[in-house]
């Protein structure tokens, strides 16, 4: 499928098993699967509003392994915004985000202008290794936004994508989930802004 200029590309990074795919599938399809299936790379699309036009939110769910550094660099170079996911029950998963974050800053330059969300996933779990405060403090040091989520319970999943889009300062991007419209509504929308001869 050819990439279109009205695509807004979000890239999701994180160690294997932190719930990257679960977050994306919960957001895009509203589903959650219990079993873990490792991802090489998947891309999902969702309709959003961008500069008052409808465009496509293209979400790239990356591999959790470090076997594909070229793919990682390509994803960073093409990405407009980034979600860095760790599991609140694994300190190691947070440590693994540091080189990825450094690579984003190296490739994209000024970190102030890059929409980045640090996400502590699996906040429904009781065996917590990282506190909310630790995640928030690291996000502050990195100059990015922070949120805890649970793909399992659907906690803060939609909010994560809404907040990420609100961080985009160069263009007006907002979540506009496509709803089923009647033919009459589609026709009215199509005619909006067009001149008619009387």
C-alpha positions as a Markdown table, in Angstrom:
| # | Residue | x | y | z |
|---|---|---|---|---|
| 1 | Unk | 0.0 | 0.0 | 0.0 |
| 2 | Unk | 1.6 | 3.3 | -1.0 |
| 3 | Unk | 2.2 | 5.8 | 1.8 |
| 4 | Unk | 0.2 | 9.0 | 1.5 |
| 5 | Unk | 1.3 | 12.5 | 2.6 |
| 6 | Unk | -1.7 | 12.8 | 4.9 |
| 7 | Unk | -0.5 | 9.9 | 7.0 |
| 8 | Unk | 0.5 | 10.8 | 10.6 |
| 9 | Unk | 3.0 | 8.1 | 11.7 |
| 10 | Unk | 3.2 | 7.0 | 15.3 |
| 11 | Unk | 5.9 | 4.4 | 16.2 |
| 12 | Unk | 5.5 | 2.1 | 19.3 |
| 13 | Unk | 8.8 | 0.9 | 20.8 |
| 14 | Unk | 9.5 | -1.3 | 23.9 |
| 15 | Unk | 11.0 | -4.6 | 25.0 |
| 16 | Unk | 9.3 | -7.9 | 24.2 |
| 17 | Unk | 6.2 | -8.7 | 26.2 |
| 18 | Unk | 5.5 | -5.2 | 27.6 |
| 19 | Unk | 2.2 | -5.0 | 25.8 |
| 20 | Unk | 2.9 | -2.9 | 22.7 |
| 21 | Unk | 0.7 | -4.9 | 20.4 |
| 22 | Unk | -2.0 | -5.2 | 23.1 |
| 23 | Unk | -2.2 | -1.4 | 23.5 |
| 24 | Unk | -2.4 | -0.9 | 19.7 |
| 25 | Unk | -5.0 | -3.6 | 19.2 |
| 26 | Unk | -7.1 | -2.3 | 22.1 |
| 27 | Unk | -7.0 | 1.2 | 20.6 |
| 28 | Unk | -7.6 | 0.2 | 16.9 |
| 29 | Unk | -9.9 | -2.8 | 17.3 |
| 30 | Unk | -11.1 | -2.7 | 20.9 |
| 31 | Unk | -9.8 | -6.2 | 21.5 |
| 32 | Unk | -7.4 | -7.8 | 24.0 |
| 33 | Unk | -5.7 | -11.2 | 23.7 |
| 34 | Unk | -4.3 | -13.0 | 26.7 |
| 35 | Unk | -1.6 | -15.0 | 24.9 |
| 36 | Unk | 1.7 | -13.4 | 23.9 |
| 37 | Unk | 2.7 | -13.6 | 20.2 |
| 38 | Unk | 6.0 | -11.9 | 19.4 |
| 39 | Unk | 5.8 | -9.2 | 16.7 |
| 40 | Unk | 8.3 | -8.5 | 14.0 |
| 41 | Unk | 6.5 | -5.4 | 12.7 |
| 42 | Unk | 2.9 | -4.6 | 12.1 |
| 43 | Unk | 1.2 | -1.4 | 10.9 |
| 44 | Unk | -2.4 | -0.4 | 11.8 |
| 45 | Unk | -4.4 | 2.5 | 10.5 |
| 46 | Unk | -7.0 | 4.7 | 12.2 |
| 47 | Unk | -8.9 | 7.8 | 10.8 |
| 48 | Unk | -8.1 | 11.0 | 12.6 |
| 49 | Unk | -8.5 | 14.8 | 12.1 |
| 50 | Unk | -5.4 | 16.6 | 11.0 |
| 51 | Unk | -5.4 | 20.4 | 10.2 |
| 52 | Unk | -9.2 | 20.1 | 10.0 |
| 53 | Unk | -8.9 | 17.5 | 7.3 |
| 54 | Unk | -9.4 | 13.7 | 7.7 |
| 55 | Unk | -6.2 | 11.9 | 7.6 |
| 56 | Unk | -4.8 | 8.5 | 8.6 |
| 57 | Unk | -3.1 | 7.7 | 11.9 |
| 58 | Unk | -0.6 | 5.0 | 10.9 |
| 59 | Unk | 0.6 | 3.1 | 13.9 |
| 60 | Unk | 3.8 | 1.0 | 13.6 |
| 61 | Unk | 4.1 | -1.7 | 16.2 |
| 62 | Unk | 7.8 | -2.6 | 16.3 |
| 63 | Unk | 9.6 | -5.8 | 17.3 |
| 64 | Unk | 10.6 | -6.1 | 21.0 |
| 65 | Unk | 14.0 | -7.6 | 20.2 |
| 66 | Unk | 17.2 | -5.9 | 19.2 |
| 67 | Unk | 17.8 | -8.1 | 16.2 |
| 68 | Unk | 16.7 | -5.5 | 13.6 |
| 69 | Unk | 18.6 | -2.2 | 14.2 |
| 70 | Unk | 18.1 | -1.1 | 10.6 |
| 71 | Unk | 14.3 | -1.5 | 10.9 |
| 72 | Unk | 14.4 | 0.5 | 14.1 |
| 73 | Unk | 16.3 | 3.4 | 12.5 |
| 74 | Unk | 13.9 | 3.3 | 9.5 |
| 75 | Unk | 10.9 | 3.5 | 11.8 |
| 76 | Unk | 12.5 | 6.4 | 13.7 |
| 77 | Unk | 13.3 | 8.3 | 10.5 |
| 78 | Unk | 9.7 | 7.9 | 9.1 |
| 79 | Unk | 8.0 | 8.5 | 12.5 |
| 80 | Unk | 6.2 | 11.7 | 13.5 |
| 81 | Unk | 5.5 | 10.7 | 17.1 |
| 82 | Unk | 6.7 | 7.9 | 19.4 |
| 83 | Unk | 5.3 | 5.8 | 22.2 |
| 84 | Unk | 7.9 | 4.2 | 24.5 |
| 85 | Unk | 6.3 | 1.4 | 26.4 |
| 86 | Unk | 7.6 | -0.5 | 29.5 |
| 87 | Unk | 5.9 | -2.8 | 31.9 |
| 88 | Unk | 5.4 | -1.5 | 35.4 |
| 89 | Unk | 6.3 | -5.1 | 36.6 |
| 90 | Unk | 9.8 | -5.1 | 34.9 |
| 91 | Unk | 12.5 | -2.5 | 35.6 |
| 92 | Unk | 14.6 | -4.1 | 32.8 |
| 93 | Unk | 11.9 | -3.2 | 30.3 |
| 94 | Unk | 12.4 | 0.5 | 31.3 |
| 95 | Unk | 16.2 | 0.2 | 31.0 |
| 96 | Unk | 15.8 | -1.1 | 27.4 |
| 97 | Unk | 14.0 | 2.1 | 26.4 |
| 98 | Unk | 17.0 | 4.4 | 27.1 |
| 99 | Unk | 19.1 | 3.5 | 23.9 |
| 100 | Unk | 15.9 | 3.8 | 21.8 |
| 101 | Unk | 15.1 | 7.2 | 23.2 |
| 102 | Unk | 18.7 | 8.3 | 22.6 |
| 103 | Unk | 18.5 | 7.1 | 19.0 |
| 104 | Unk | 15.2 | 9.1 | 18.5 |
| 105 | Unk | 16.9 | 12.3 | 19.8 |
| 106 | Unk | 20.0 | 11.7 | 17.7 |
| 107 | Unk | 18.0 | 11.2 | 14.5 |
| 108 | Unk | 15.3 | 13.7 | 15.1 |
| 109 | Unk | 17.4 | 16.5 | 16.6 |
| 110 | Unk | 15.5 | 18.9 | 19.0 |
| 111 | Unk | 13.7 | 16.7 | 21.5 |
| 112 | Unk | 11.4 | 19.6 | 22.4 |
| 113 | Unk | 9.6 | 19.4 | 19.1 |
| 114 | Unk | 9.2 | 15.6 | 19.0 |
| 115 | Unk | 5.9 | 14.2 | 20.4 |
| 116 | Unk | 7.0 | 11.4 | 22.7 |
| 117 | Unk | 5.0 | 9.5 | 25.4 |
| 118 | Unk | 6.6 | 7.3 | 28.0 |
| 119 | Unk | 4.0 | 4.6 | 28.9 |
| 120 | Unk | 4.0 | 2.3 | 31.9 |
| 121 | Unk | 1.8 | -0.5 | 30.8 |
| 122 | Unk | 0.2 | -3.3 | 32.8 |
| 123 | Unk | -0.8 | -1.0 | 35.7 |
| 124 | Unk | -3.5 | -3.6 | 36.6 |
| 125 | Unk | -0.8 | -6.0 | 37.8 |
| 126 | Unk | -0.1 | -6.3 | 41.5 |
| 127 | Unk | 3.7 | -7.2 | 41.2 |
| 128 | Unk | 4.9 | -3.7 | 40.6 |
| 129 | Unk | 8.6 | -3.0 | 40.2 |
| 130 | Unk | 8.3 | 0.6 | 39.2 |
| 131 | Unk | 6.2 | 3.3 | 40.9 |
| 132 | Unk | 4.2 | 5.9 | 39.1 |
| 133 | Unk | 6.6 | 8.5 | 40.5 |
| 134 | Unk | 9.6 | 6.8 | 38.9 |
| 135 | Unk | 8.0 | 6.8 | 35.5 |
| 136 | Unk | 6.9 | 10.4 | 35.9 |
| 137 | Unk | 10.4 | 11.5 | 37.0 |
| 138 | Unk | 12.1 | 9.8 | 34.1 |
| 139 | Unk | 9.6 | 11.4 | 31.6 |
| 140 | Unk | 10.4 | 14.8 | 33.1 |
| 141 | Unk | 14.2 | 14.2 | 32.7 |
| 142 | Unk | 13.6 | 13.1 | 29.1 |
| 143 | Unk | 11.3 | 16.0 | 28.4 |
| 144 | Unk | 8.4 | 13.9 | 27.3 |
| 145 | Unk | 4.8 | 13.1 | 28.5 |
| 146 | Unk | 4.0 | 10.2 | 30.8 |
| 147 | Unk | 1.0 | 7.9 | 31.3 |
| 148 | Unk | 0.2 | 4.6 | 32.9 |
| 149 | Unk | -2.1 | 2.3 | 31.0 |
| 150 | Unk | -3.6 | -1.2 | 31.0 |
| 151 | Unk | -4.4 | -2.8 | 27.7 |
| 152 | Unk | -6.2 | -5.6 | 29.6 |
| 153 | Unk | -8.7 | -3.3 | 31.4 |
| 154 | Unk | -8.6 | -0.6 | 28.7 |
| 155 | Unk | -7.3 | 2.0 | 31.2 |
| 156 | Unk | -6.0 | 5.2 | 29.6 |
| 157 | Unk | -5.6 | 3.6 | 26.1 |
| 158 | Unk | -7.7 | 6.1 | 24.2 |
| 159 | Unk | -6.3 | 8.9 | 26.4 |
| 160 | Unk | -2.7 | 7.8 | 25.5 |
| 161 | Unk | -3.3 | 8.4 | 21.8 |
| 162 | Unk | -5.3 | 11.6 | 22.4 |
| 163 | Unk | -2.5 | 13.0 | 24.6 |
| 164 | Unk | 0.2 | 12.0 | 22.1 |
| 165 | Unk | -1.7 | 13.8 | 19.3 |
| 166 | Unk | -2.1 | 16.9 | 21.5 |
| 167 | Unk | 1.7 | 17.1 | 21.8 |
| 168 | Unk | 2.0 | 17.7 | 18.1 |
| 169 | Unk | 2.6 | 21.5 | 17.9 |
| 170 | Unk | 3.4 | 21.8 | 14.2 |
| 171 | Unk | 0.0 | 20.8 | 13.0 |
| 172 | Unk | -3.5 | 20.5 | 14.5 |
| 173 | Unk | -4.0 | 16.8 | 15.0 |
| 174 | Unk | -6.8 | 15.3 | 17.0 |
| 175 | Unk | -8.5 | 11.9 | 17.4 |
| 176 | Unk | -11.5 | 11.6 | 15.2 |
| 177 | Unk | -12.6 | 8.0 | 15.3 |
| 178 | Unk | -14.5 | 7.0 | 12.2 |
| 179 | Unk | -18.2 | 6.2 | 12.9 |
| 180 | Unk | -20.7 | 4.6 | 10.7 |
| 181 | Unk | -22.5 | 7.4 | 8.9 |
| 182 | Unk | -25.7 | 7.1 | 7.0 |
| 183 | Unk | -25.7 | 7.7 | 3.2 |
| 184 | Unk | -27.5 | 11.0 | 3.8 |
| 185 | Unk | -24.9 | 12.2 | 6.3 |
| 186 | Unk | -22.0 | 11.2 | 4.0 |
| 187 | Unk | -23.7 | 13.1 | 1.1 |
| 188 | Unk | -24.2 | 16.2 | 3.4 |
| 189 | Unk | -20.6 | 16.1 | 4.5 |
| 190 | Unk | -19.4 | 15.8 | 0.9 |
| 191 | Unk | -21.5 | 18.8 | -0.2 |
| 192 | Unk | -20.3 | 21.0 | 2.7 |
| 193 | Unk | -18.2 | 23.9 | 1.4 |
| 194 | Unk | -19.3 | 23.4 | -2.2 |
| 195 | Unk | -21.2 | 26.0 | -4.2 |
| 196 | Unk | -24.6 | 25.2 | -5.7 |
| 197 | Unk | -26.3 | 27.0 | -8.6 |
| 198 | Unk | -29.9 | 28.0 | -8.0 |
